[in-house]
């Protein structure tokens, strides 16, 4: 890049599509004022009473095109499958598996990759 600031003005493109389905427990509620789905609000975790929290499964596909003028980043596509468990209102455990491919600029062949992610998250 021979012009300062070209990277900052680059118009890189990307999109994704995703879907999720609650398998057990309370479902997500739509919050029209925010234009978003709220997180599941599981009941108290009580396995003997049959309350195991909320389990949700989801899939996602994302696509990125990182080329614009002098910026040559290539292209990338990633499939993700995951499951989240909400044993309590302020706790989430997520497991994800990703399969993707990236085509670096100037290359003819895609670089394929796989990844597994585990995340424990709390809110306060």
N, C-alpha and C positions, 0 to 999 in steps of 0.2 A: 504494500500500500504506500503510494507515494504522496498522498494528500492527507494532512492531519485531520482527524475527526471523521474519516470515512467509515471506520468501524462503528462509531456512535450513530451514524445516520443510516446504517445498513438496514434494509427491510427484510429481515429473516421471517420465514413463515413456518407455522406449525399448527396442528390441530389434534384433537383427541376425541374419542367416543368411549363412554363407559356405561356400565349398568351394574346395579347391585340389587340383591334380594335378601331380605331378612328371613332366616330359616327358623329361628326360635325367639321368643320373647316379643316385647313391644316393638312396633315398627317405627320408622322415622316419620315425623310430622312436617308438613309443608308450612313454611313461614312466609306467607305472602308479602308481608311488609318488608322482609329482607330479600325476598326472591330466592330463597334457598331452603334446602331440606335441613332440618335439625338433626343432631345426632340421636341415636336411640337412647331412651331413658329406661334402663332395665329396672325391674323390681329388685328387692333385696336378695342377694345371693344366698339361697337356702336349698342345697341339693336334696335334703331329706323331704322337703316339701315340693320338689320338682321344679324349683326356681334356679336355673343355671345361668341366668343372664340372657343377653341377646347375642346371637351368632348371625353374622352376615357374610355372604359370599359375593364376590364381584369380579368383573373382568374389565379390561381397558385396552384400547389400542391407541398408540400415539405415533404421530409422524412429524418429522422436522426436516425442513429444507434450509440449510445453513449457507446457501450461496446467494450473493447479491453483489454485482459489480466486481470490485476487487476483493471482496471477502469470499473466500472459498473454503467452506467448512464441510461440505459434503451433505449427505442425506442419512437419516436414521429412522427406523421403524421399530417399535417395541410392543410386544404383547405382554400383558400382565394378568395373572390370576391370583386372587388372594382371598383370605378369610380373616375376619376380625371378630374378636370375642370381647364383649362388654360385660364383665361380671358385676360391675357396680357403675353408678352414674358418672364417676370421675376417673374411671380406669378403662384402658383399652389395650389389648394385645393383638397385634397384626402380624400375619405371616404372608409373604408375597413371593411369587416365583415369576421371573421375567425371562423372555426369550426375545432376542432382537438381532438386528443387523444394521451395520453402518457401512456406508460406501464413502470412504475418504476421497477428497478432491484429487483427481488425477489417477485414481485407481479404477480398474475394470471389475474387480471382484469385491464382494461384500465381506466384511469382517463380522462373523457371527459370535454372539455371546449369550451366556445364561447367567442369571444371578438369583440368589435367594436372600430375602431380607426378613428380619425379625425385629419388631419394634414394640416396646412397652411405653405407654404414654399415660400421663396423669394430668388432670387439670385441677387448678386450685384458685 
